[in-house]
Amino acid sequence: MSPNGSDLPHAPGGAGGTPTPRRPLRRKLLQALTAGLVLATASGCSYNWEDFPRLGMPTPTTEEAPRILSLWQGSWAAALATGVLVWGLILWSTIFHRRSRTKVEVPPQTRYNMPIEALYTVVPLIIVSVLFYFTARDESELLDTSKKPDVTINVVGYQWSWGFNYVEDVEGSDGDAKTDENLDAIPTRFKDDFPANAGGVYDVGTPGSENPQTGNPGPTLWLPKGKTVRFVLTSRDVIHSFWVVPFLMKQDVIPGHTNAFQVTPNKEGTFLGKCAELCGVDHSRMLFNVKVVSPERYEAHLRELAEKGQTGYVPAGIEQTDHEKNRETNQL
């Protein structure tokens, strides 16, 4: 035995054998939650809480946009409920199944639990099925073009800007959109809804174009407030994507395939639009503006385009092709 007793077993802890106190796990958890709350509050001081219900979406500016916003909010609600459940189970197992100070044996192992595994399979299927139902329902409504529009605009995408063909009967513009060769890319099912004797006017842009009022880059598309507008989307070269940000709606512009959708703007103002599909070197500059005005101001703008000599239509793009699905060529 050592004279000073250094080889004797010591009690755990500090001097005198007093056990070192351990900080309770709950106190650590409370401190972590407090720190997270402080960080979230500090980073959101300038946040407008009136915008919180939209969960990052811009203010809708069409009659159809609230349907998209509702779908977005519902998806967030489902994700949040799932997250709360998972986080709760993680915290519960962390707190109530932590290692005991006195027992060090391995707890009983369970190979499988059929009810829980069935739950793991059924619940995700239910969640996906519900999300699919609401998405399919809203998509059908948003892409419905059975109603004849008040205004038809052929949006032409090209590298790297936009052209807008206003399919309207404008004073000073002669012609017929239904037979105009520049609109051959548009299928007959859309031409059937074109106004009679629609000579039309157009506007085109370049990556260096600017809105004269706001200075925003890109050409400006004019729309009448309160009128149902049908966008007929065509491309001259590669795939683009027509996205008006506060419309909460975008659709691909595909060469050889014509897409279309309809909206009814209900708020006047100038809004931003952009190409949402990587389409080439100047994709980032493929911007445009959307100016929603009164129907009277819209008609006046069309007359101004006619007075500038911008009558008729710019080429819409690559003509619609037939479906090639399941095509077979028999060779002897």
N, C-alpha and C positions, 0 to 999 in steps of 0.2 A: 504494500500500500504506500502511496506517495505521502510524504510528510504533510503536505498542504492539502491533501485530499483531492488533487486534480484528476485522479483516475476514477473517482467515484461518479456514478450517474447523476446528472443534473436534472432538475425539474425544468420543464419547458418554460420559456418566458424570460423575463429579465432577472434582475438581482432579487435574491430572496425567494426565488422560485415562483414569483407571481406570474401567472399566465399573461402573455401580451394580448390585450384586447383586440379583437378583429372587428373591422368596420362592417356593420350589417349590410347585407346585399341591398336591402330596401333603401338604405340611405344613399348608396351609390346610384341606384336606379333613379331616385328622386333628383339627385344632382344632375344626372345626365339629361333627364327630361327638362329640368329648369334651364340648363345651358342651351338645349335645342330650342326652347321657347324664346329665350333671349335672342338667339341668332335669327330666328324666323321673324321676330318683331323688328329687330334692327335692320334687316334687309328689306323689309316691306313698309318702311315709314312713308315713302312717297306713293304707295299703291293706293289707287282709288277703289275703295271697298264697294262702291256702287257697281263696279265691273266684275266683282267676284262671282256672282251667279252665272256669268257667261263662261267662266273657267278658261280664260285666255282667248276666247273667240271675239272678233270685232262686233260692233253693233250692227245687227241685220238691217239692210236697206231695201229689201224686197218682201213681197207678201209670202213668198215661198221659203225664205231663209229661216224663219222661226221653227219650221219643221226640222231642218238640219240641226239647228241649235238644240232642240229638244232631244234629238237622237244622241248628240254629243254629251249632253248633260246626263242622260240615262246611262250611257256607257260609263261615264265617270262614277255615277252612283253605284253601279254594279261592281266596278273595280274597287271602289272604296269599301263596300261591304265585304267583299272577299278579302281585301287587305286587312281590315279590322279583325276578321275571324282568324286569319293566319297569324297576325301579330299577337293576338290574344292567346292563342294556343302556344306560341313560342314563349311568351312571357310566363304563362302558367306553368309550363314544363320546366322552365329555367328556375323559377322560384320554389315550386313545391316538389321538384324531383332533383334538387341539387344534392351533391354528395354529403353524406352525414359525417359529422366530426368523429363519431365513435365507431361507426360501422364502415368497414373497408371492403367487405365482400362484394362480389359481382352480383347485381340484382338478377332476378329471374328473367330469362330471355324468352320472348314469344316469337315463334316463327312467322305466324300470320294470324290475322283476325278477319274472318270472312265478312261480318257486317261492316267493319270499317273499310275494307277494301272495296266492297260493293258501293259504299257511300262515296269513296274516292272516284269511282267510275261514273256513277249516276249524276252526281251534282255538277261536274264539269259539262256533261252532255246537256243537262237542263239549261245551264248558263249560256252555252253556245247556241242552243236551239232558240232561246228567247231573243238573244241578240240578232240571230239570223232572221227571225220573223219580223222584227221591227225594222231592220235594215232593208229587207226585201219589200216590205210594205211602203216605206218612205221612198225608196228608189223608184218604185213603180209610179208613184204620184209625181215625183220630181221630173222624170223623163217622159211623162205623158205629153204628147204633142197632138192629141186628137182635136183639141180646141183650136179653131181658126184664130190666128194672132191678129192683133191690131197693126203691128209693125213687124216687118221681116228684114233682118240684116244679115248679109253674108259676110262672115269674118274670115279673112284670108290670112293664113300664116305663111311666112316665108323667111328665109335667112337674110337679115335678122330684124324684122319688124312686123307690122301689121297693116293690112288694108281692110277698109270697111266699105262694102257695097250696100247702099241704102236702096232697097227694092221698093220704090215709091213712085207714084205718078206726080212728078214735080214739073211745075210750069217752066218751060224753056228746055226740057229734055224730052226728046222724041225716041221712041223705040218700044220694045216689048221684052220684058225680062224672061217671059216663057220661051222665047225663041232666040234670045241673044246668045251668040256663039261663045262669048266669054263666060257664060254660066252653064256650059255643057257639063261641067263637073258635078252639078247639083242634080240629084235624081228627080224624076217626074213627080213623085209623091209630095215633094216639097213645092215644086213649081205650080202644082194645082192650086195652092193657096196664095200664089202671088197675085197682087192686084192687076186688073186689066190695064193695058197700055202703060205699064210701069217703065218709063224710060230710065229713071233712076239717076242717082248721083253717087260719087265715091270720094273717099279720102284715103290717102296712103301716108305712111311714115317711114322714117329711117331711124337707126339707133341714135342719131343726133337731134331728132325732133324734140320740141318742147311745147308744153302747154303755155300759151301766152299769158294767161292770168296767174297761174301758180308757179310757173317755171319748172314743173315736174317733167321729167324726160318722157319721150314717146309721143305718138299721135293721140288725138282725143276722139273718143267715140261718144256721140251725143245720143241720149235716150229721152223719151217723153215720160214724165211722171204719170202714174196711174194707167198706163197702157200696157197690154200684154205684148211682150217683145219676144220673137222667136229668133234665136241665133242659129244660123246654118253654118257649120264649121268645115272649111276646106283648107287643104295645104298644097303648096306648089312643089315642095321638095321633101322634107323629112317630117318626122312626128314632132308636133308642138303641143302645147296645152294652154287653153284659154281659161284664165283665172282672174276673175274680178273679186278682190279680197273680201269686201263687205257683203257680197252676194252669197258668201259661204258655199260657193258652187264652182266647180271647174270641170272641164271635159277635154279629152284629147282631141287634137286636130291632126288627122291621119291622112296621108296622101292615098288617093284611090278609095277612100272610105269616108262617107259623109256622116257626121254626127250632128245632133241638134238638141236644143233644150229651150224652154221658155221661162221667163220671169216677168214679174210685174213690179217695176221700181216704185217705191212709195215714199221716198225721201229725196229731196233735191240736194245737190252738192256735187263736188268733184271727188272721185274716188280713184284709188290706184288699182292697176291691173298688171299682170306679168305673165310670162311664159313659165309654166311649172314643169317643163320637160327639157332636160339637157339636149340642146339641138345644134350645138356648134360653138365656134370660137366666141362669138358675141352674144351667146345666150343670156348672159347677165345684163346686157343692155336691151334685151327684147321686152321693153316696158311699154305701157300705154296708160291712158287716163280714160275714165268714164264720167261724163258730165250729164247729170240728170236735171232736166229743166221742165218747164211747163210745156204742154202740147203746142201752144202758140209759138213759143220761142224755138221749139224743135222744128216746126214747119218753116219758120223764118231762116233757120240755119241751113236747111236743105235748099232754100231759094238762093242763099248766099253762095253755096257751093256751085249751083247752076250758073250764077252770074260770073263766077271765077272760071268757068269753062270746064269744070269737073263733072261733066255729064256722061251718062252711060255707066259702064262697069269695067273694073279691072279684071283680068283673067283670074278665075276662081281657083284653078289648080288642075291637078291630075283627075281625069274623068273617072267616075265610079266604075269599078270592074265587077264582073260577074263573080259569084261565089265559086271557088275552086274546090270546095270540100267534096271528097269522095270521087273526084274526077278520075276516070281511067281511060287510058289510051290503048286500044287493041292493035297490036302490031303482028302481022303475019310473018 
